[in-house]
């Protein structure tokens, strides 16, 4: 999701055919510092501590018994094994659907996107599908993300809920650099934020919006904005303008 076809001027959907370049959908992760462990030193220190404790325990003043009283005679209680949960416990089977068929049959989606919805290579479409419980339906809900071919930039995200024998579109966001995921029953939509002059691969920040199902629709539950550092990549060092929270 870190790229966009054309200039990032905030305009929605510019087509499925992305510019040339690698797949930067998931962004550039930050490296975690590696922790150095002095194994030999820690082992030696632990050994000295153990010896010291043993000598202290054996110092009984010549009486042959410990000062705090007689030792327990009931032995060490054996730890009962923890029963392992069944691998299928709590899981729900997800009936796979054809996301391309869902999109093309959806009356809420514009004809422009449907016309541009073509395979990138062979029969591989730039579409991701996720299954999970979002709407408390008896069947898993389906989240479909549509991307560009060249840069894998999200240009549309849709949520389908099973109603009787068909799927109904209950959420959609057609915007530049948008992508949705399922997180423990919540719908999390991430939108890259571009300021004027931002390079395609380096947006100024992102909005992360969390939605929850309430009644018969999704309502906004949380909103987080992250500003990216302008000191890395091709940034020009200027600070991005803050974005306003999205309306409910």
VOGU-611870 format. One record per residue (C-alpha): chain; x, y, z; residue in one letter; residue number from 1. Coordinates in Angstrom, 1 decimal. Layout:
mol = A&u = X&v = Y&w = Z&type = a&seq = NUM
...
END
This chain:
mol = A&u = 0.0&v = 0.0&w = 0.0&type = x&seq = 1
mol = A&u = 3.0&v = 2.3&w = -0.1&type = x&seq = 2
mol = A&u = 2.6&v = 3.3&w = -3.8&type = x&seq = 3
mol = A&u = 0.0&v = 4.9&w = -6.0&type = x&seq = 4
mol = A&u = -0.6&v = 5.2&w = -9.7&type = x&seq = 5
mol = A&u = 0.2&v = 8.7&w = -10.9&type = x&seq = 6
mol = A&u = 0.5&v = 11.8&w = -8.6&type = x&seq = 7
mol = A&u = -0.7&v = 11.4&w = -5.1&type = x&seq = 8
mol = A&u = -3.0&v = 14.4&w = -5.2&type = x&seq = 9
mol = A&u = -5.8&v = 12.8&w = -3.1&type = x&seq = 10
mol = A&u = -8.0&v = 11.9&w = -6.1&type = x&seq = 11
mol = A&u = -9.8&v = 8.5&w = -5.7&type = x&seq = 12
mol = A&u = -9.2&v = 5.5&w = -8.0&type = x&seq = 13
mol = A&u = -6.9&v = 6.0&w = -11.0&type = x&seq = 14
mol = A&u = -7.2&v = 2.6&w = -12.5&type = x&seq = 15
mol = A&u = -5.8&v = -0.9&w = -11.9&type = x&seq = 16
mol = A&u = -2.7&v = -0.8&w = -14.1&type = x&seq = 17
mol = A&u = 0.0&v = 0.5&w = -11.7&type = x&seq = 18
mol = A&u = 3.4&v = 2.0&w = -12.6&type = x&seq = 19
mol = A&u = 6.4&v = -0.2&w = -12.9&type = x&seq = 20
mol = A&u = 8.1&v = -1.1&w = -9.7&type = x&seq = 21
mol = A&u = 8.1&v = -3.7&w = -6.9&type = x&seq = 22
mol = A&u = 5.4&v = -4.8&w = -4.6&type = x&seq = 23
mol = A&u = 5.5&v = -2.3&w = -1.7&type = x&seq = 24
mol = A&u = 2.1&v = -3.0&w = -0.4&type = x&seq = 25
mol = A&u = 3.1&v = -3.7&w = 3.1&type = x&seq = 26
mol = A&u = 5.5&v = -0.8&w = 3.5&type = x&seq = 27
mol = A&u = 9.0&v = -0.8&w = 4.8&type = x&seq = 28
mol = A&u = 9.4&v = -2.3&w = 8.3&type = x&seq = 29
mol = A&u = 11.7&v = -1.0&w = 10.9&type = x&seq = 30
mol = A&u = 14.4&v = -3.3&w = 12.2&type = x&seq = 31
mol = A&u = 14.3&v = -4.3&w = 15.8&type = x&seq = 32
mol = A&u = 17.5&v = -4.0&w = 17.7&type = x&seq = 33
mol = A&u = 19.1&v = -7.4&w = 18.3&type = x&seq = 34
mol = A&u = 19.6&v = -8.2&w = 21.9&type = x&seq = 35
mol = A&u = 23.0&v = -9.7&w = 22.8&type = x&seq = 36
mol = A&u = 23.0&v = -12.3&w = 25.5&type = x&seq = 37
mol = A&u = 26.1&v = -13.2&w = 27.4&type = x&seq = 38
mol = A&u = 25.2&v = -16.9&w = 27.8&type = x&seq = 39
mol = A&u = 28.5&v = -18.1&w = 29.3&type = x&seq = 40
mol = A&u = 28.6&v = -15.3&w = 31.9&type = x&seq = 41
mol = A&u = 25.0&v = -15.7&w = 32.8&type = x&seq = 42
mol = A&u = 25.5&v = -19.5&w = 33.3&type = x&seq = 43
mol = A&u = 28.6&v = -19.0&w = 35.5&type = x&seq = 44
mol = A&u = 26.8&v = -16.4&w = 37.6&type = x&seq = 45
mol = A&u = 23.8&v = -18.6&w = 38.1&type = x&seq = 46
mol = A&u = 26.1&v = -21.5&w = 39.2&type = x&seq = 47
mol = A&u = 27.8&v = -19.3&w = 41.9&type = x&seq = 48
mol = A&u = 24.4&v = -18.2&w = 43.2&type = x&seq = 49
mol = A&u = 23.2&v = -21.8&w = 43.3&type = x&seq = 50
mol = A&u = 26.3&v = -22.9&w = 45.3&type = x&seq = 51
mol = A&u = 25.8&v = -20.0&w = 47.7&type = x&seq = 52
mol = A&u = 22.2&v = -20.9&w = 48.4&type = x&seq = 53
mol = A&u = 23.2&v = -24.6&w = 48.9&type = x&seq = 54
mol = A&u = 25.8&v = -23.7&w = 51.5&type = x&seq = 55
mol = A&u = 23.4&v = -21.4&w = 53.3&type = x&seq = 56
mol = A&u = 20.7&v = -24.1&w = 53.5&type = x&seq = 57
mol = A&u = 23.2&v = -26.6&w = 54.9&type = x&seq = 58
mol = A&u = 24.3&v = -24.3&w = 57.7&type = x&seq = 59
mol = A&u = 22.1&v = -25.8&w = 60.5&type = x&seq = 60
mol = A&u = 24.3&v = -25.1&w = 63.5&type = x&seq = 61
mol = A&u = 25.1&v = -28.8&w = 64.0&type = x&seq = 62
mol = A&u = 21.6&v = -29.9&w = 64.9&type = x&seq = 63
mol = A&u = 21.0&v = -31.8&w = 61.7&type = x&seq = 64
mol = A&u = 17.6&v = -30.2&w = 61.2&type = x&seq = 65
mol = A&u = 16.5&v = -26.9&w = 59.5&type = x&seq = 66
mol = A&u = 15.8&v = -24.0&w = 61.8&type = x&seq = 67
mol = A&u = 12.3&v = -23.5&w = 60.3&type = x&seq = 68
mol = A&u = 11.0&v = -26.9&w = 61.2&type = x&seq = 69
mol = A&u = 10.7&v = -30.4&w = 59.9&type = x&seq = 70
mol = A&u = 10.8&v = -31.1&w = 56.2&type = x&seq = 71
mol = A&u = 7.7&v = -31.9&w = 54.3&type = x&seq = 72
mol = A&u = 7.0&v = -35.6&w = 54.0&type = x&seq = 73
mol = A&u = 4.3&v = -35.5&w = 51.4&type = x&seq = 74
mol = A&u = 6.8&v = -35.3&w = 48.5&type = x&seq = 75
mol = A&u = 6.6&v = -33.1&w = 45.5&type = x&seq = 76
mol = A&u = 3.2&v = -32.8&w = 44.0&type = x&seq = 77
mol = A&u = 3.2&v = -33.9&w = 40.4&type = x&seq = 78
mol = A&u = 2.1&v = -31.2&w = 38.0&type = x&seq = 79
mol = A&u = -1.1&v = -32.2&w = 36.2&type = x&seq = 80
mol = A&u = -0.8&v = -31.9&w = 32.5&type = x&seq = 81
mol = A&u = -2.8&v = -29.1&w = 30.9&type = x&seq = 82
mol = A&u = -5.4&v = -30.4&w = 28.6&type = x&seq = 83
mol = A&u = -4.8&v = -29.1&w = 25.1&type = x&seq = 84
mol = A&u = -7.7&v = -27.5&w = 23.2&type = x&seq = 85
mol = A&u = -9.0&v = -29.1&w = 20.1&type = x&seq = 86
mol = A&u = -7.5&v = -27.7&w = 17.0&type = x&seq = 87
mol = A&u = -11.0&v = -27.1&w = 15.6&type = x&seq = 88
mol = A&u = -12.4&v = -25.6&w = 18.8&type = x&seq = 89
mol = A&u = -13.8&v = -22.1&w = 18.1&type = x&seq = 90
mol = A&u = -13.0&v = -22.3&w = 14.4&type = x&seq = 91
mol = A&u = -15.6&v = -21.7&w = 11.7&type = x&seq = 92
mol = A&u = -15.4&v = -23.1&w = 8.2&type = x&seq = 93
mol = A&u = -15.1&v = -20.5&w = 5.5&type = x&seq = 94
mol = A&u = -16.8&v = -21.2&w = 2.3&type = x&seq = 95
mol = A&u = -14.6&v = -19.9&w = -0.4&type = x&seq = 96
mol = A&u = -16.2&v = -17.5&w = -2.8&type = x&seq = 97
mol = A&u = -15.2&v = -16.0&w = -6.1&type = x&seq = 98
mol = A&u = -14.3&v = -12.4&w = -5.3&type = x&seq = 99
mol = A&u = -14.2&v = -11.4&w = -8.9&type = x&seq = 100
mol = A&u = -17.7&v = -12.6&w = -9.4&type = x&seq = 101
mol = A&u = -18.8&v = -10.7&w = -6.3&type = x&seq = 102
mol = A&u = -17.3&v = -7.5&w = -7.5&type = x&seq = 103
mol = A&u = -18.7&v = -7.8&w = -11.1&type = x&seq = 104
mol = A&u = -22.2&v = -8.6&w = -9.8&type = x&seq = 105
mol = A&u = -22.2&v = -5.8&w = -7.2&type = x&seq = 106
mol = A&u = -24.6&v = -3.0&w = -8.2&type = x&seq = 107
mol = A&u = -22.9&v = -0.6&w = -5.8&type = x&seq = 108
mol = A&u = -19.6&v = -0.7&w = -7.7&type = x&seq = 109
mol = A&u = -19.1&v = 1.6&w = -10.6&type = x&seq = 110
mol = A&u = -18.8&v = 0.4&w = -14.2&type = x&seq = 111
mol = A&u = -15.4&v = 2.1&w = -14.5&type = x&seq = 112
mol = A&u = -13.8&v = -0.1&w = -11.9&type = x&seq = 113
mol = A&u = -15.6&v = -3.2&w = -13.2&type = x&seq = 114
mol = A&u = -14.3&v = -2.5&w = -16.7&type = x&seq = 115
mol = A&u = -10.7&v = -2.1&w = -15.5&type = x&seq = 116
mol = A&u = -10.9&v = -5.2&w = -13.4&type = x&seq = 117
mol = A&u = -8.7&v = -7.4&w = -15.5&type = x&seq = 118
mol = A&u = -5.9&v = -10.0&w = -14.8&type = x&seq = 119
mol = A&u = -2.4&v = -8.7&w = -14.3&type = x&seq = 120
mol = A&u = -0.9&v = -11.9&w = -15.8&type = x&seq = 121
mol = A&u = -2.7&v = -15.0&w = -17.1&type = x&seq = 122
mol = A&u = -5.8&v = -15.3&w = -14.9&type = x&seq = 123
mol = A&u = -4.3&v = -13.7&w = -11.8&type = x&seq = 124
mol = A&u = -6.4&v = -10.7&w = -10.7&type = x&seq = 125
mol = A&u = -5.0&v = -8.0&w = -8.3&type = x&seq = 126
mol = A&u = -7.6&v = -8.9&w = -5.7&type = x&seq = 127
mol = A&u = -7.2&v = -10.1&w = -2.1&type = x&seq = 128
mol = A&u = -9.9&v = -11.9&w = -0.1&type = x&seq = 129
mol = A&u = -10.2&v = -12.4&w = 3.7&type = x&seq = 130
mol = A&u = -12.7&v = -14.4&w = 5.7&type = x&seq = 131
mol = A&u = -13.8&v = -13.8&w = 9.2&type = x&seq = 132
mol = A&u = -16.5&v = -12.8&w = 11.7&type = x&seq = 133
mol = A&u = -17.4&v = -9.1&w = 11.4&type = x&seq = 134
mol = A&u = -21.2&v = -8.9&w = 11.4&type = x&seq = 135
mol = A&u = -22.1&v = -11.8&w = 13.7&type = x&seq = 136
mol = A&u = -23.6&v = -13.6&w = 10.8&type = x&seq = 137
mol = A&u = -24.0&v = -17.4&w = 10.7&type = x&seq = 138
mol = A&u = -21.5&v = -17.5&w = 7.8&type = x&seq = 139
mol = A&u = -18.0&v = -15.8&w = 7.6&type = x&seq = 140
mol = A&u = -18.0&v = -12.4&w = 6.1&type = x&seq = 141
mol = A&u = -15.7&v = -11.6&w = 3.1&type = x&seq = 142
mol = A&u = -13.4&v = -8.6&w = 2.8&type = x&seq = 143
mol = A&u = -12.2&v = -8.0&w = -0.7&type = x&seq = 144
mol = A&u = -9.4&v = -5.6&w = -1.6&type = x&seq = 145
mol = A&u = -8.8&v = -4.4&w = -5.1&type = x&seq = 146
mol = A&u = -5.2&v = -3.2&w = -6.0&type = x&seq = 147
mol = A&u = -3.2&v = -2.0&w = -8.9&type = x&seq = 148
mol = A&u = -1.1&v = -4.5&w = -10.8&type = x&seq = 149
mol = A&u = 2.2&v = -2.7&w = -10.9&type = x&seq = 150
mol = A&u = 2.5&v = -1.5&w = -7.3&type = x&seq = 151
mol = A&u = -0.2&v = -3.4&w = -5.5&type = x&seq = 152
mol = A&u = -1.7&v = -0.2&w = -4.2&type = x&seq = 153
mol = A&u = -5.2&v = -0.6&w = -2.8&type = x&seq = 154
mol = A&u = -7.8&v = 1.3&w = -4.6&type = x&seq = 155
mol = A&u = -11.0&v = -0.2&w = -3.2&type = x&seq = 156
mol = A&u = -12.1&v = -2.3&w = -0.3&type = x&seq = 157
mol = A&u = -15.5&v = -4.0&w = 0.1&type = x&seq = 158
mol = A&u = -17.2&v = -6.1&w = 2.8&type = x&seq = 159
mol = A&u = -19.8&v = -8.8&w = 1.9&type = x&seq = 160
mol = A&u = -22.2&v = -10.4&w = 4.3&type = x&seq = 161
mol = A&u = -24.1&v = -13.6&w = 3.6&type = x&seq = 162
mol = A&u = -27.8&v = -13.0&w = 3.4&type = x&seq = 163
mol = A&u = -29.8&v = -16.2&w = 2.7&type = x&seq = 164
mol = A&u = -28.4&v = -17.5&w = -0.6&type = x&seq = 165
mol = A&u = -26.4&v = -14.4&w = -1.7&type = x&seq = 166
mol = A&u = -23.8&v = -11.9&w = -0.5&type = x&seq = 167
mol = A&u = -24.7&v = -8.3&w = 0.2&type = x&seq = 168
mol = A&u = -22.3&v = -5.3&w = 0.1&type = x&seq = 169
mol = A&u = -22.4&v = -3.8&w = 3.6&type = x&seq = 170
mol = A&u = -19.3&v = -1.6&w = 3.4&type = x&seq = 171
mol = A&u = -17.2&v = -0.1&w = 0.7&type = x&seq = 172
mol = A&u = -14.3&v = 2.5&w = 0.5&type = x&seq = 173
mol = A&u = -13.1&v = 3.5&w = -3.0&type = x&seq = 174
mol = A&u = -10.1&v = 5.7&w = -2.3&type = x&seq = 175
mol = A&u = -6.5&v = 6.2&w = -3.2&type = x&seq = 176
mol = A&u = -4.2&v = 3.8&w = -1.2&type = x&seq = 177
mol = A&u = -6.8&v = 2.1&w = 0.9&type = x&seq = 178
mol = A&u = -6.7&v = -1.4&w = 2.3&type = x&seq = 179
mol = A&u = -8.8&v = -3.3&w = 4.9&type = x&seq = 180
mol = A&u = -8.1&v = -6.2&w = 7.2&type = x&seq = 181
mol = A&u = -10.0&v = -8.2&w = 9.9&type = x&seq = 182
mol = A&u = -8.6&v = -7.8&w = 13.4&type = x&seq = 183
mol = A&u = -10.4&v = -9.8&w = 16.2&type = x&seq = 184
mol = A&u = -13.8&v = -9.0&w = 14.9&type = x&seq = 185
mol = A&u = -13.1&v = -5.4&w = 13.9&type = x&seq = 186
mol = A&u = -12.8&v = -4.0&w = 10.4&type = x&seq = 187
mol = A&u = -9.5&v = -2.0&w = 10.2&type = x&seq = 188
mol = A&u = -9.2&v = 0.3&w = 7.2&type = x&seq = 189
mol = A&u = -5.8&v = 1.9&w = 6.5&type = x&seq = 190
mol = A&u = -5.5&v = 4.9&w = 4.2&type = x&seq = 191
mol = A&u = -2.2&v = 6.4&w = 3.1&type = x&seq = 192
mol = A&u = -2.1&v = 10.2&w = 3.3&type = x&seq = 193
mol = A&u = -0.2&v = 12.1&w = 0.7&type = x&seq = 194
mol = A&u = 0.9&v = 15.7&w = 0.9&type = x&seq = 195
mol = A&u = 1.6&v = 17.8&w = -2.1&type = x&seq = 196
mol = A&u = 4.9&v = 16.7&w = -3.7&type = x&seq = 197
mol = A&u = 5.1&v = 13.4&w = -1.9&type = x&seq = 198
mol = A&u = 6.9&v = 10.7&w = -3.8&type = x&seq = 199
mol = A&u = 4.8&v = 7.8&w = -4.8&type = x&seq = 200
mol = A&u = 6.5&v = 5.3&w = -2.5&type = x&seq = 201
mol = A&u = 6.7&v = 7.7&w = 0.5&type = x&seq = 202
mol = A&u = 3.4&v = 9.1&w = 1.7&type = x&seq = 203
mol = A&u = 3.4&v = 11.6&w = 4.5&type = x&seq = 204
mol = A&u = 1.4&v = 9.4&w = 6.9&type = x&seq = 205
mol = A&u = -1.6&v = 7.1&w = 7.3&type = x&seq = 206
mol = A&u = -5.0&v = 7.0&w = 8.9&type = x&seq = 207
mol = A&u = -6.0&v = 3.8&w = 10.6&type = x&seq = 208
mol = A&u = -9.8&v = 3.6&w = 11.1&type = x&seq = 209
mol = A&u = -11.5&v = 0.8&w = 13.1&type = x&seq = 210
mol = A&u = -15.1&v = 0.0&w = 12.4&type = x&seq = 211
mol = A&u = -17.4&v = -2.3&w = 14.4&type = x&seq = 212
mol = A&u = -20.7&v = -3.8&w = 13.4&type = x&seq = 213
mol = A&u = -23.7&v = -2.1&w = 15.2&type = x&seq = 214
mol = A&u = -27.2&v = -3.1&w = 14.3&type = x&seq = 215
mol = A&u = -27.2&v = -3.4&w = 10.6&type = x&seq = 216
mol = A&u = -24.2&v = -1.3&w = 9.6&type = x&seq = 217
mol = A&u = -20.5&v = -0.5&w = 10.5&type = x&seq = 218
mol = A&u = -19.8&v = 2.4&w = 12.8&type = x&seq = 219
mol = A&u = -16.5&v = 4.1&w = 13.4&type = x&seq = 220
mol = A&u = -15.0&v = 2.9&w = 16.7&type = x&seq = 221
mol = A&u = -11.4&v = 4.3&w = 16.7&type = x&seq = 222
mol = A&u = -9.2&v = 6.5&w = 14.6&type = x&seq = 223
mol = A&u = -5.4&v = 6.8&w = 14.6&type = x&seq = 224
mol = A&u = -3.2&v = 9.0&w = 12.5&type = x&seq = 225
mol = A&u = 0.5&v = 8.3&w = 12.0&type = x&seq = 226
mol = A&u = 3.0&v = 10.8&w = 10.6&type = x&seq = 227
mol = A&u = 5.9&v = 9.2&w = 8.8&type = x&seq = 228
mol = A&u = 9.4&v = 10.5&w = 9.3&type = x&seq = 229
mol = A&u = 10.6&v = 12.8&w = 6.5&type = x&seq = 230
mol = A&u = 14.2&v = 12.1&w = 7.2&type = x&seq = 231
mol = A&u = 14.2&v = 8.7&w = 5.5&type = x&seq = 232
mol = A&u = 13.7&v = 7.6&w = 1.9&type = x&seq = 233
mol = A&u = 13.2&v = 10.5&w = -0.6&type = x&seq = 234
mol = A&u = 11.5&v = 12.8&w = 1.9&type = x&seq = 235
mol = A&u = 12.3&v = 16.5&w = 1.6&type = x&seq = 236
mol = A&u = 12.4&v = 17.1&w = 5.3&type = x&seq = 237
mol = A&u = 9.1&v = 19.1&w = 5.5&type = x&seq = 238
mol = A&u = 6.5&v = 18.2&w = 7.9&type = x&seq = 239
mol = A&u = 3.1&v = 17.0&w = 6.6&type = x&seq = 240
mol = A&u = -0.1&v = 18.9&w = 7.3&type = x&seq = 241
mol = A&u = -2.2&v = 17.1&w = 9.9&type = x&seq = 242
mol = A&u = -5.3&v = 15.3&w = 8.7&type = x&seq = 243
mol = A&u = -8.7&v = 15.7&w = 10.2&type = x&seq = 244
mol = A&u = -10.5&v = 12.7&w = 11.8&type = x&seq = 245
mol = A&u = -12.9&v = 11.1&w = 9.4&type = x&seq = 246
mol = A&u = -16.6&v = 11.7&w = 10.0&type = x&seq = 247
mol = A&u = -18.7&v = 8.9&w = 11.4&type = x&seq = 248
END
